[in-house]
C-alpha cells in the first residue's frame, strides 16, 4: 500500500504520481558482480493454466554458505502493479532486501506482479485473493527448488503484502514463518479513511471540514460493505467529491470525476480490500511472525495496525511473534522527518540498515541459519 494514497482533497488512491526534478542518488541499489547466485525463474500454475510470473531467485554463495539446502523467503509487494524490485521513485527496496538476506545465507524469490514486467495476465482484474494465489504459487516454487529446504521457506509481505502473507499461512501450515513489513491489521476501509483524514489535516483543512469529508467517505464504504451496485456507489461519490473539490461547480464535471474514482471504491480489488479483515487470518496463523512498523509511517500506522496485529496473534495459535517499532522510519522503511508521501523521493536511503538487520537476524535465529561455512 505504499502506492495507495489519498490524492489531495480528491479521490484517495492507487498510485503515487511521479515527482518532477532530478532524484537523489540511490547508493544502496546492488550492482554486479553479486557475491551470490542469481537465477531467472518463471512461476507457473500447477494445472498449466492461467498467467505466469517472471521472477528472480538469489541463492547464497556455496563457497561461503555450503551447498544447502538453504532457508528461503518469498517477497510480496504492496498494492498497485509493481515489479519484482518494488521500484518506486528510483528506489528498489526488494532488490536491496533480497541482496541483504542472500548475503546472509537466505535464499530469496521476488517476482513481477501479474501483468507487470515479465509476468503475464491482467493486474486490473486481480482481486486480493487472486494476488494471494500468485504469492502462494511463488512460495511453492521456492519451496520445491533443489537448493532450498522445504521446511524453512517463509513469506515476507510489505503493506498489502503483509495482509496477503497471513492469508496464505492461515491456509497453508507448511509456510515456515512470516515477516510483515508495515502490514495492515484492520479492514481496508479503516486504513483508507485514516489515510484520507491524515492527508486532509496535513493540507491545513480544519477539523469540521475533515469530519464532513470522513462522514461522506464512510457512507461510501458502508455501501461497499453492503454489496451495493456500482451505480449506487457512483451516486454516493458525487456529494463526496462535491465537498472535497468545491472548485468543480458543474454536475457533469463531478459525475465524470466520480466515474473515474469508481474503480478505486467498487472495482474487484477495492471491494475485497475494503471489506477484508486481516485479523480473521492473523488469528489462525500458527507459525512464527515478525511484524515491523516505522513510527513515522503515515500510511499504515503503528497505532491503527501494528497494535491490531499484536492482539490477533496473541489471541491465536501463533507459537511466537516479535513486533518491532522502528523509530523515525516511514512506510518504505526510510529514515524520515515527517513520514509524509512527499519525502519518499527526496531520501537517498532505500531501506534502513538497522531494519534490514532486524529482519535478517530474526529469520536467521528462527530458521537456524548458522555462521558461514567459510569466511575467506
C-alpha positions as CSV (number, residue, x, y, z in Angstrom):
1,X,0.0,0.0,0.0
2,X,2.9,2.4,-0.3
3,X,1.3,3.1,-3.7
4,X,-2.1,3.6,-2.2
5,X,-2.8,7.2,-1.1
6,X,-5.3,9.9,-1.0
7,X,-5.0,12.2,-3.9
8,X,-5.0,15.6,-2.2
9,X,-8.6,16.6,-1.4
10,X,-9.9,14.2,-4.1
11,X,-10.3,10.5,-4.6
12,X,-7.9,8.6,-2.4
13,X,-5.9,6.3,-4.3
14,X,-3.8,3.9,-6.0
15,X,-0.6,5.1,-7.5
16,X,1.9,7.7,-6.2
17,X,2.4,10.1,-9.0
18,X,5.8,10.9,-10.4
19,X,7.8,13.7,-8.9
20,X,9.3,16.4,-11.0
21,X,13.0,17.1,-10.9
22,X,16.1,15.0,-10.5
23,X,16.1,12.3,-7.9
24,X,18.9,11.9,-5.4
25,X,21.4,9.0,-5.7
26,X,20.3,5.5,-4.7
27,X,23.5,4.3,-3.1
28,X,22.0,1.1,-1.7
29,X,21.0,-0.3,-5.1
30,X,23.1,-3.5,-5.5
31,X,25.3,-3.7,-8.6
32,X,27.1,-6.6,-10.2
33,X,29.2,-8.6,-9.6
34,X,27.0,-10.1,-6.9
35,X,28.6,-12.4,-4.2
36,X,25.8,-15.0,-4.7
37,X,24.0,-16.9,-7.4
38,X,21.2,-15.2,-9.4
39,X,18.6,-17.3,-11.4
40,X,15.8,-16.2,-13.6
41,X,12.6,-18.2,-13.0
42,X,9.1,-18.5,-14.4
43,X,6.4,-19.4,-11.9
44,X,3.6,-21.4,-13.5
45,X,0.3,-22.6,-12.1
46,X,0.2,-26.3,-11.2
47,X,-2.5,-27.1,-13.8
48,X,-0.6,-25.2,-16.5
49,X,-3.5,-22.8,-17.0
50,X,-3.6,-19.0,-16.4
51,X,-0.8,-16.5,-16.3
52,X,2.9,-16.9,-15.4
53,X,5.1,-14.8,-13.1
54,X,8.5,-13.6,-14.1
55,X,10.8,-14.0,-11.1
56,X,14.4,-13.7,-9.8
57,X,15.8,-16.2,-7.3
58,X,19.0,-15.3,-5.4
59,X,20.9,-18.2,-3.8
60,X,23.7,-18.0,-1.2
61,X,27.3,-18.5,-2.4
62,X,28.0,-22.2,-1.9
63,X,31.7,-21.4,-1.2
64,X,30.6,-19.4,1.8
65,X,27.4,-21.0,3.0
66,X,27.8,-24.6,1.8
67,X,25.7,-26.4,-0.7
68,X,22.4,-26.0,1.2
69,X,19.6,-26.7,1.4
70,X,19.0,-23.1,2.4
71,X,16.1,-21.4,4.2
72,X,14.3,-19.0,2.0
73,X,11.7,-16.3,1.7
74,X,9.3,-15.0,-1.0
75,X,8.8,-11.2,-1.1
76,X,5.3,-10.0,-1.7
77,X,4.7,-6.4,-2.8
78,X,2.2,-3.8,-1.6
79,X,-0.9,-2.7,-3.5
80,X,-0.8,-1.5,-7.1
81,X,1.0,-3.1,-10.1
82,X,4.7,-3.4,-9.1
83,X,7.8,-5.1,-10.4
84,X,9.9,-7.6,-8.6
85,X,12.1,-4.9,-7.0
86,X,9.1,-2.9,-5.8
87,X,10.6,0.0,-7.7
88,X,9.4,3.5,-6.6
89,X,11.0,6.9,-7.2
90,X,14.2,5.1,-8.4
91,X,14.3,3.1,-5.2
92,X,14.4,-0.7,-5.4
93,X,13.6,-1.8,-1.8
94,X,13.0,-5.5,-2.6
95,X,16.3,-5.8,-4.5
96,X,18.1,-4.2,-1.5
97,X,16.3,-6.6,0.9
98,X,17.0,-9.7,-1.3
99,X,20.7,-8.7,-1.6
100,X,21.0,-8.3,2.2
101,X,19.3,-11.6,3.0
102,X,21.1,-13.7,0.4
103,X,24.5,-12.4,1.6
104,X,23.5,-13.8,5.0
105,X,22.6,-17.3,3.8
106,X,18.9,-16.9,3.0
107,X,17.5,-17.7,-0.5
108,X,15.0,-15.1,-1.9
109,X,12.4,-15.2,-4.6
110,X,10.9,-11.9,-5.8
111,X,8.5,-11.6,-8.7
112,X,6.7,-9.2,-11.0
113,X,3.1,-8.7,-10.2
114,X,0.7,-10.2,-12.9
115,X,0.7,-8.0,-16.0
116,X,3.9,-6.3,-15.0
117,X,7.4,-6.8,-16.4
118,X,7.9,-10.4,-17.4
119,X,4.6,-11.6,-15.8
120,X,1.6,-12.3,-18.0
121,X,-2.1,-11.8,-17.1
122,X,-4.1,-8.7,-16.1
123,X,-3.5,-6.8,-12.9
124,X,-6.6,-4.7,-13.4
125,X,-8.8,-7.7,-13.0
126,X,-7.0,-9.1,-9.9
127,X,-8.7,-9.5,-6.5
128,X,-6.8,-9.6,-3.2
129,X,-7.4,-13.3,-3.1
130,X,-6.1,-13.7,-6.7
131,X,-2.9,-11.9,-5.7
132,X,-2.7,-14.2,-2.7
133,X,-2.9,-17.1,-5.1
134,X,0.0,-15.7,-7.1
135,X,2.1,-15.3,-3.9
136,X,1.2,-18.9,-2.9
137,X,2.4,-20.2,-6.3
138,X,5.7,-18.3,-5.8
139,X,6.1,-19.7,-2.3
140,X,5.6,-23.3,-3.7
141,X,8.1,-22.7,-6.4
142,X,10.8,-21.7,-4.0
143,X,9.8,-24.5,-1.6
144,X,10.3,-27.0,-4.4
145,X,13.6,-25.6,-5.6
146,X,16.5,-28.1,-5.4
147,X,18.7,-25.7,-3.4
148,X,16.1,-24.8,-0.7
149,X,14.9,-26.6,2.5
150,X,11.1,-27.1,2.0
151,X,10.6,-26.9,5.8
152,X,12.2,-23.4,6.1
153,X,10.5,-21.3,3.4
154,X,8.6,-18.3,4.6
155,X,6.8,-15.2,3.2
156,X,7.7,-11.5,3.7
157,X,5.0,-9.1,2.7
158,X,5.1,-5.3,2.5
159,X,1.9,-3.3,3.2
160,X,-0.9,-5.1,1.3
161,X,1.7,-8.0,1.0
162,X,1.5,-8.0,4.8
163,X,-2.2,-8.8,4.5
164,X,-1.6,-11.5,1.8
165,X,1.1,-13.3,3.8
166,X,-1.2,-14.3,6.7
167,X,-4.0,-15.2,4.3
168,X,-1.7,-17.8,2.8
169,X,-0.2,-19.0,6.1
170,X,-3.6,-19.4,7.7
171,X,-4.5,-22.0,5.0
172,X,-1.0,-23.5,4.4
173,X,0.6,-24.6,7.7
174,X,3.7,-25.6,5.7
175,X,4.7,-21.9,5.5
176,X,7.6,-21.7,7.9
177,X,7.4,-18.1,9.0
178,X,6.0,-14.6,8.2
179,X,7.6,-11.2,8.1
180,X,5.0,-8.4,8.0
181,X,6.5,-5.1,6.8
182,X,4.1,-2.4,7.6
183,X,1.2,-4.8,7.2
184,X,-2.4,-3.8,7.7
185,X,-4.2,-5.0,10.9
186,X,-7.7,-3.7,10.3
187,X,-10.1,-3.7,7.3
188,X,-9.0,-1.6,4.3
189,X,-11.9,0.8,4.8
190,X,-10.4,1.9,8.1
191,X,-6.9,2.2,6.7
192,X,-8.2,4.3,3.7
193,X,-10.3,6.5,5.9
194,X,-7.4,7.2,8.2
195,X,-5.1,8.0,5.3
196,X,-7.6,10.5,3.9
197,X,-8.0,12.2,7.3
198,X,-4.2,12.5,7.7
199,X,-3.8,13.9,4.2
200,X,-6.6,16.4,4.6
201,X,-5.3,17.5,8.0
202,X,-1.7,17.8,6.7
203,X,-3.1,20.0,3.9
204,X,-4.3,22.5,6.5
205,X,-8.1,21.8,6.4
206,X,-10.0,22.4,9.6
207,X,-11.5,19.7,11.9
208,X,-15.1,20.4,10.8
209,X,-14.2,20.1,7.1
210,X,-12.3,16.9,7.7
211,X,-15.1,15.4,9.8
212,X,-17.6,16.1,7.0
213,X,-15.3,14.5,4.4
214,X,-14.8,11.4,6.6
215,X,-18.6,11.1,7.0
216,X,-19.0,11.2,3.2
217,X,-16.3,8.5,2.8
218,X,-17.8,6.3,5.5
219,X,-21.1,6.5,3.7
220,X,-19.4,5.2,0.5
221,X,-17.6,2.4,2.5
222,X,-20.9,1.4,4.1
223,X,-22.4,0.9,0.6
224,X,-19.4,-1.2,-0.5
225,X,-19.7,-3.3,2.6
226,X,-23.4,-3.8,1.9
227,X,-22.6,-5.0,-1.6
228,X,-24.3,-2.1,-3.3
229,X,-24.3,-1.8,-7.1
230,X,-21.8,0.3,-8.9
231,X,-24.5,2.9,-9.8
232,X,-25.5,3.3,-6.2
233,X,-21.9,3.8,-5.1
234,X,-21.4,6.2,-8.0
235,X,-24.3,8.4,-6.7
236,X,-22.6,8.5,-3.3
237,X,-19.3,9.6,-4.7
238,X,-20.8,12.7,-6.3
239,X,-21.5,14.5,-3.0
240,X,-18.2,13.2,-1.5
241,X,-16.4,14.9,-4.4
242,X,-18.5,18.0,-4.3
243,X,-17.3,18.5,-0.7
244,X,-13.6,17.7,-1.5
245,X,-13.4,19.5,-4.8
246,X,-15.5,22.7,-4.3
247,X,-13.9,24.3,-7.3
248,X,-15.8,21.9,-9.6
249,X,-19.2,23.5,-9.9
250,X,-20.8,21.6,-12.8
251,X,-22.7,18.4,-12.0
252,X,-21.3,16.9,-15.2
253,X,-17.8,17.5,-14.0
254,X,-18.5,15.9,-10.7
255,X,-20.1,12.9,-12.3
256,X,-17.0,12.5,-14.6
257,X,-14.7,12.5,-11.6
258,X,-17.0,10.1,-9.8
259,X,-16.8,7.7,-12.7
260,X,-13.0,7.9,-12.7
261,X,-12.9,7.2,-8.9
262,X,-15.5,4.4,-9.0
263,X,-13.0,1.5,-9.7
264,X,-11.0,2.6,-6.6
265,X,-14.0,2.1,-4.4
266,X,-16.1,-0.5,-6.3
267,X,-13.6,-2.4,-8.5
268,X,-12.8,-6.1,-7.9
269,X,-9.8,-5.4,-5.8
270,X,-11.3,-2.4,-4.0
271,X,-14.5,-4.2,-2.9
272,X,-12.4,-7.0,-1.4
273,X,-9.7,-4.9,0.2
274,X,-12.3,-2.5,1.8
275,X,-14.1,-5.4,3.5
276,X,-11.3,-7.9,4.3
277,X,-10.4,-8.0,8.0
278,X,-6.7,-9.1,8.4
279,X,-7.4,-10.3,12.0
280,X,-9.5,-13.1,10.6
281,X,-6.4,-14.6,9.1
282,X,-3.8,-13.4,11.7
283,X,-5.9,-15.2,14.3
284,X,-5.3,-18.5,12.5
285,X,-1.6,-18.2,11.9
286,X,0.3,-20.9,13.6
287,X,3.9,-20.1,12.6
288,X,6.5,-17.6,13.9
289,X,5.9,-14.0,12.9
290,X,8.0,-10.8,12.8
291,X,5.9,-7.6,12.4
292,X,7.6,-4.3,11.9
293,X,6.4,-0.7,11.5
294,X,8.1,2.6,11.3
295,X,6.9,5.1,13.9
296,X,6.7,7.8,11.1
297,X,4.6,5.6,8.8
298,X,1.7,7.8,7.9
299,X,0.0,5.2,5.6
300,X,-0.2,2.1,7.7
301,X,0.3,3.4,11.2
302,X,1.5,1.7,14.3
303,X,-1.4,2.7,16.4
304,X,-4.0,1.5,14.0
305,X,-2.4,-1.6,12.6
306,X,0.6,-3.0,14.5
307,X,-1.4,-2.9,17.7
308,X,-4.2,-4.9,16.0
309,X,-1.8,-7.4,14.6
310,X,-0.3,-8.0,18.0
311,X,-3.7,-8.6,19.5
312,X,-4.8,-11.0,16.8
313,X,-1.6,-13.0,17.1
314,X,-1.7,-13.1,20.8
315,X,-5.3,-14.5,20.8
316,X,-4.5,-17.2,18.2
317,X,-2.2,-20.2,17.8
318,X,0.9,-18.3,16.8
319,X,3.8,-20.0,18.7
320,X,5.9,-16.9,18.8
321,X,5.9,-13.4,17.4
322,X,8.1,-10.3,17.6
323,X,6.7,-6.8,16.9
324,X,9.2,-4.0,16.4
325,X,8.5,-0.3,16.3
326,X,11.3,1.3,14.2
327,X,11.9,4.9,15.4
328,X,11.9,7.6,12.7
329,X,11.2,5.3,9.7
330,X,8.4,5.8,7.2
331,X,6.2,3.4,5.2
332,X,9.1,2.4,3.0
333,X,11.4,1.9,6.0
334,X,13.4,5.0,5.1
335,X,14.7,7.4,7.8
336,X,12.3,10.3,7.6
337,X,11.5,13.7,9.1
338,X,7.7,13.8,8.7
339,X,6.8,10.4,7.1
340,X,4.6,12.1,4.6
341,X,4.5,10.9,1.0
342,X,6.3,13.9,-0.5
343,X,9.5,12.9,1.3
344,X,9.8,9.4,-0.3
345,X,11.6,10.6,-3.5
346,X,13.9,13.0,-1.7
347,X,15.5,10.5,0.7
348,X,18.7,8.7,-0.5
349,X,18.3,5.7,1.7
350,X,16.2,3.0,0.2
351,X,15.9,0.7,3.2
352,X,17.2,1.5,6.7
353,X,20.2,-0.7,7.5
354,X,19.1,-1.3,11.1
355,X,15.7,-2.5,9.8
356,X,17.4,-4.8,7.4
357,X,19.5,-6.3,10.2
358,X,16.4,-6.9,12.4
359,X,14.8,-8.8,9.5
360,X,17.8,-11.0,8.7
361,X,18.7,-11.5,12.3
362,X,15.2,-12.7,13.2
363,X,15.0,-15.1,10.2
364,X,18.4,-16.5,10.9
365,X,17.6,-17.1,14.6
366,X,14.1,-18.5,13.8
367,X,15.3,-20.8,11.0
368,X,18.6,-21.8,12.5
369,X,20.9,-20.2,10.0
370,X,24.4,-20.9,11.2
371,X,27.6,-18.9,10.7
372,X,29.2,-19.1,7.2
373,X,31.0,-22.3,6.3
374,X,33.8,-20.1,5.1
375,X,34.9,-16.6,5.7
376,X,37.6,-16.5,3.0
